[in-house]
Amino acid sequence: MRTFGVEEELLIVSPETGEPLALADVMLSGRRVAADDAPQGSHSPGPQAFAQGTEVLEPRDVDPHSLEKRDETIYDDDEMGLSAELKLEQIETQTRPCLEYGVLLEQIRAGRTLADLAARKSNARVAALATSPLASATHTTPDPRYALMLERFGLTAQEQLTCGFHVHTYVESPDEGVAVLDRIRDKLAVLTALSANSPFWNGQQTGFESYRTQAWNRWPTAGPSAIYGTYPAYRRVVTRLLDSGVMLDEGMLYFDARLSRNHPTVEVRVADVCLRAEDAALIALLVRALVESASREWRAGVDPAPVPTVLLRMASWQASSSGLSGELLDFGTFRPARAADVARSLVDYLAPVLDEQGELAVARQGVEDIIARGTGAAEQRRVRDRVLSGAPPEDFGFGAVVQHAVKLTMRDTLDPSDLDAVPDLLRVRQS
């Protein structure tokens, strides 16, 4: 059974109005704020990363002199299991590598508790919302690299207040990692649909279930990628992208899935942050099963499905548009099919691995739960519709959406006094 771990990006919000609050640096006060995707020396996950196997890697070293200071404070995003992101209105949590679904779920809830405790000290809360329902100016985290991104990418960077959910799964070698990337690419859009949690954007209905996907895919390297075939071919693509001069560094490889540079993992990046912790753990469970299934196909000599990248973009767009409320492109035929049936088909495809690992019942029930109650996007809309059925409030119901999201974010989380019993949170990211 492979280890897996996750990163959750959470909105920092006002408990009264629901508006995003630029408090990440205050929440990390006394600790170092480093650019979330800052490069760490080598452009490739060298053999030393994979040789460490499932061992927890040491946190990155960051030169404090390379960072701009705010209020003359240096911030450390490693010790707390919390880290800064591109925007000060968001905070990220990381789990340790885990073996079991239940342990990962506990870690996710512990991370939310930790973030909310830090927010409460500044009269704020955290909400697992992939975009802000309320309009708000955003503030870029004071870091030289982020400042450069803002200058280079303009409105794309300025508006990029989005919260994703990233899953890391252990692989034994770069060769296995690339083989996995080639064989999971056609199924990732289903995860976007299951996790869809961003129907509103800056005070507007978007017409999408996952508008975060639309906003995120404005980055030049975001989205699905082609089949690589081998690890050297993967590195050639990365090198050519770097040589183009379009992106600043390898940290800006925003593919739907990528190899970790500093950890022996494949990182899947297509999901919205989930309202409910149990849905987040479910997505991670499905990702781990995808990685294991893909590895087995590779070792058995099964070629990747030769799906054109442009068709994968169609599948991603459709998942972003309809979530589970309409149709998805079936990952076998890439023709429209009922979304619920496609989601169930993914579990069927993964059933041999899930059953072997004792997780099939959990996965089936988790998917059925989302189908029955709807995605996070559906839950957000229901809350707003209830509010608007009476006298419309001044904020058109978006504040109530955020307040409800805070409750669901913290649902079944730990009592702060229980945090000591949970293993320390630690980043598992590659960047």
Secondary structure by P-SEA (a helix, b strand, c coil): cbbbbbbbbbbbbbccccccccccccccccccccccccccccccccaaaaaaccccccccccccccccccccbbbbcccccccccccccbbbbbbcccccaaaaaaaaaaaaaaaaaaaaaacccccccccccbbbbbbccccaaaaaaaaaccccccccbbbbbbbbbbbccaaaaaaaaacccccaaaaaaaacccccccccccccccaaaaaaacccccccccccccaaaaaaaaaaaaacccccccccccccbbbbccccbbbbccccccccaaaaaaaaaaaaaaaaaaaaaaaaccccccccaaaaaaaaaaaaccccccccccccccccccaaaaaaaaaaaaaaaaaaaccaaaaaaaaaaaaacccaaaaaaaaaaaaaccccccccaaaaaaaaaaaaaacccccccccccccbbbbcccc
